[in-house]
Amino acid sequence: MGMLRADIESLEQNGITGIALTRLGDPDVIPLWFGEGDLVTPDFIRDAAKQALDEGYTFYSNPRGRPELREAIKHYLARLYQVDVDVERITVPGSSMLAITMAAQMTLNKGEHGLIVTPHWPNIDRAFQVTGASFSTVRQRWSEGGWQLALDDLRAAVRPNTRALFLNSPCNPTGWVMTREGQRELLDFCRQRGIVIIADEVYHRTVYDAEAAPSFLEVASDDDPVIVVNGFSKAFTMTGWRLGWMVTPRRYATQMAVLAECFNTGAPSFVQRAGVVALEQGDALVARLRAQYRAGRDAVMEILAAHPRIELATPEGAFYAFPRIPGLRSSRAFVEGVLAEENVGLAPGYTFGPGSDEHFRLCFAQSPERLRIALERIVRYIDSHGL
Ligand SMILES: Cc1ncc(COP(=O)(O)O)c(C=O)c1O
């Protein structure tokens, strides 16, 4: 004891991993607990990585990312959002999770405060906690029309020493998608207050009525206090590749080069080569995934949302449902029960921040047949336990 910093010593495992580790890899379980489906990354991306290995892309490269990948990201963003992002703003440190950790480290001092829009992915807490800063949450509001963030709630939650604000749109777990107008208003406020927005846009392609969700890159100028985090995991079924990027204000270019070097000295070279191919040739894949996720969402709405004990609005983006069972005593006991009796892996609501213990989260990116079986089992559990 006493060897570790107190902020590290007090870290607790998040509730998703906590339950998943108990039955990980068990073939009897239909796993809806993690943020991924059951499709292997397609051939055209795997082939690019194999080819890169055969060609000898096994060395260190630029810690901020290989030049051809940073260029490819620039072009991808231009195509998707009609924005001209200077490559000096783009860094590819490794995974999006690493980018979030770097963003937190870059912005929060000990004694300062970070604000997180909740319900939220629990790893964000941990990334903020290890900075030594304090953090609190501001909650999206639920109505039958879906989840929304009220700017007034956010204004009220900001403290004099708030330095960073984390938000994730499209949102894991709620499916909330921030509007462009909402982004503009929030950015105005954060400019005035000197708060850096850490905008997690990893689900940018998982929206159902557009090619991509609105991005802060469309409303922010080169030197606005915005760090946009994005990645390959969700858009291109590449969760195991650990590849993501961040777009930072222009004036941070030198510091980004230094930071990238000491965090991971760049992502694996051959993985980056595959990343270029995913960005350049991935549109058909994105369209296929969107169709599958839409079918998954339909099944969730048909089977779960129709249930009298469940409150659930149609998720606008991402591939999660975050249903509420009003009066549920413990989301943890609930997901443990569903796992033990029905062999379906869910994530407990409590781990997504304060106010979520009547919820559970499921990922509907699984193939439709397995998903339907899982949903029916969840309903059977709720009914047989009189919840
Ligand atoms: C909101 C959010 N941000 C970031 C990530 C991390 O993505 P990556 O696999 O690129 O680290 C996830 C993964 O589930 C996520 O849900």
The ligand as an SDF file (V2000), in Angstrom:
LIG
                    3D

 16 16  0  0  0  0  0  0  0  0999 V2000
  -18.2320    6.1200  -26.4300 C   0  0  0  0  0  0  0  0  0  0  0  0
  -17.0090    5.3520  -26.7770 C   0  0  0  0  0  0  0  0  0  0  0  0
  -15.8650    6.0130  -26.9760 N   0  0  0  0  0  0  0  0  0  0  0  0
  -14.7310    5.3730  -27.2760 C   0  0  0  0  0  0  0  0  0  0  0  0
  -14.7040    4.0020  -27.4070 C   0  0  0  0  0  0  0  0  0  0  0  0
  -13.3830    3.3460  -27.6680 C   0  0  0  0  0  0  0  0  0  0  0  0
  -13.1720    3.0090  -28.9900 O   0  0  0  0  0  0  0  0  0  0  0  0
  -11.8230    2.2870  -29.4140 P   0  0  0  0  0  0  0  0  0  0  0  0
  -12.1550    0.8550  -29.6500 O   0  0  0  0  0  0  0  0  0  0  0  0
  -11.3850    2.9590  -30.6740 O   0  0  0  0  0  0  0  0  0  0  0  0
  -10.8360    2.4820  -28.3240 O   0  0  0  0  0  0  0  0  0  0  0  0
  -15.8730    3.2740  -27.1920 C   0  0  0  0  0  0  0  0  0  0  0  0
  -15.8620    1.8010  -27.2560 C   0  0  0  0  0  0  0  0  0  0  0  0
  -16.7860    1.1310  -26.8830 O   0  0  0  0  0  0  0  0  0  0  0  0
  -17.0650    3.9640  -26.8870 C   0  0  0  0  0  0  0  0  0  0  0  0
  -18.2120    3.3270  -26.6800 O   0  0  0  0  0  0  0  0  0  0  0  0
  1  2  1  0
  2  3  1  0
  2 15  2  0
  3  4  2  0
  4  5  1  0
  5  6  1  0
  5 12  2  0
  6  7  1  0
  7  8  1  0
  8  9  2  0
  8 10  1  0
  8 11  1  0
 12 13  1  0
 12 15  1  0
 13 14  2  0
 15 16  1  0
M  END
$$$$
